[in-house]
Amino acid sequence: MNSCSRKNNQEFNYRRYSRAVLFGPFFWLHLLLEVLFLLSPLLLFWKSILLGVVLLELQFFALNGCLINKWHFPNDKEAVFLYPYLRMLGVNISYRHSKILMRYVVPMIVLLLALFWQVVKGREALLG
């Protein structure tokens, strides 16, 4: 394990948080936004999704992470939303891989699905 991974795993120890924090209002807000984002290829025009992905990346760059994560886990600058919940479900995912998944893989898959659904298949987004 390199020093960066060791540092990140030490900085984001979700086990020190109570269930009330882990499953509090920021969890539900984040979950709602994640579900809406996953449904966005059906709901929003692909150009709107592209803009959203760009704004998401700008947020990661400008704030060095996700704003909701910073509110949810204020003492952990390296928090990743998906990581503790997958670990609690028994999914053996590293912090680093969960960060890559949430930051790059999921947004690209959603954008590609939107392009496929709307451009290739010719379907219209429900909300325009």
N, C-alpha and C positions, 0 to 999 in steps of 0.2 A: 504494500500500500504506500503510495507516495505521500509526502507531507501535506499536500493540498487536500487530499481525501481525508487524511487523519484529522486535519484542522476542521474541515467542514462537518465531519461526523461528531466531533467533540462540541462544536458550536451549536448544532441543532440536535439536542437530545430531547425528543418529544416526550420521553417517559417522565420527565420532571413536571409535566403539566397535568393538572387534574382533568377528569372527564368533563367537568363543567366548562373548562377552557377549550379542550379539544373539540367538544361538541356544542359549543356556545353559538352565539349569533353570527360570528365571523365564519364559522364552519358552514352554516346554512346559507349565508350570503355567497360564499365562495362556491359552494355546491350548486346553487341556483345559477350563478353566472357560468359555471362550467357546463351545466346541462344545456343552457341556452346557446352557448358557443358550439357545443356538439350538434345541436339542432339547426344551427345557422345556415348550413347549405340548403335546407328546405325553406328557411324563413327569409333570408336576406340575399340580395343580389350579390354575386361573387365579388364585384368591385368594392362593395361595402365591407365584405369579409377581409379582403386584401388590406383595406385601410385599417381595419381593426387589428390585424396581425402586425402591421407596421407600427401602429400606436402602442401595441403591447410590447414590441421590441424596444421602442423608444422609452417606455416606462422602465423596462429592465435595465436599459443603459443609463438613463438619467437618475433613477432611484437605487440602482444596484440591487434590483429585486422587485417583487410585487408589493404594491401598496397595501393590499388586503392582508398579505402575509405579515407585513410590518405592524399592522394593527393587531392581528391575531396573536402573533408571537413577538412582542416588542423587544424582548431581550435576545432574540436570535436573528441576527442579520442574514443568516444563510438559510432560513426556513423555506421549505418547498411544500406547497399544499398537499400534494398527493402522497408524499413519502410516509408520514406516520400512519395514514389510514391503510395503505397497502401493506405496511409491515404488520399492523394489527390484524389484518385479514390473513396473515401467514404468507404473503408474497415476499419472496426473498429478493428484494431489489436494493441496490446500493443507493446511497444518497445521490451520488454522481449521476447514475443512470436515471433516477427519477427526475433530476433537474433537467437533463437533456430531453427526456420524454415530454415534460411539461412545457419547456421553453421552446423547443424546436420541432419535435416529431408531431405532437398533437396539432399545433397550429398549421403545419404544412399538410397534414392529412386532411384536416377540415377544409382548407383552401382547395386542395386537389379534388376532394369530393364535391365541393361546390362547382368547380370548373367542369367536372365530369357530368354532374347532374344537370347543370344549366346550359353549358356550351355544347357538350357532346350529345347529350340526350335531348336538348332543346326544351327542358322544363323551366317554368317560371317560378321564381321565389314567391312565397305566399304574401310576404309583406313588401315586396318590391325592392 
